[in-house]
Amino acid sequence: MSPVAPATAPAILVTFPVRPTSLRAHEEQHRMAELVFFSGTMDCGKSTLALQTDHNHAARGRAGIVFTSLDRAGEETLSSRLGLQVPAVEVDPATDFWHHVVDVLESGGRCDYLICDEAQFYSADQVDQLARVVDELRVDVFAFGILTDFRTKLFPGSQRLVELADRVQVLQVEALCWCGARATQNARTVNGAMVVEGEQVLVGDTSSAGVVAYEVLCRRHYMRRTTATSAMTAHMSPTPLPFADADARATAGPMAVSS
């Protein structure tokens, strides 16, 4: 008696919406991507890390696009305080990251990753676009920015990145307050005096000596409104310390004390 072949299930044909050829080929080559947010205070090396990240990926043959907004070196430039800089795409309120990357791919170009510096200045909608680029186009996005403004309020872009990012990494290079403690707050000064009111976005720098400048402080000195300048002014003040009177009485002798 010959064995009976087992019955086979009928084949099921599953169809998917047809995507443009260039996008479909791009997705087939990119199976894993993530949205990473590197955060820290001013002066902790975020832009330096952004430049290093771009260099590392480009050195391995990956193709990337660098974005920035309101960089200290001017428009369309990503720069660090170490003197390094590269050309970049300037992000403004009209920038659409999704359409930008799709246009590159549809024109036959490659895009494996995005470097997004000064991401705190991006809108929440633009961060949503970055997440879509990661999920649907399999493009890695590395965003760099500060969490809070000079009022200790979250920037909208940073808040949305914390909500959506696959990973949030606090930079390990710690910025220091003038007292030597770890700096955790970004303070704004106007004509040397610390302020806690005003527009959220006002361009300045920690190395600026102009009317508007920024300084990183520890929480204690931020709460006390004590900047390096005001601390130096207080240190140089001619006002005597509380024990100066006691020293004067001791110098006058016992009779002066008893009288």
Order of alpha helices (4+ residues) and beta strands (2+ residues): alpha-beta-alpha-beta-beta-beta-beta-alpha-beta-alpha-beta-alpha-beta-beta-beta-beta-alpha-alpha-alpha-alpha
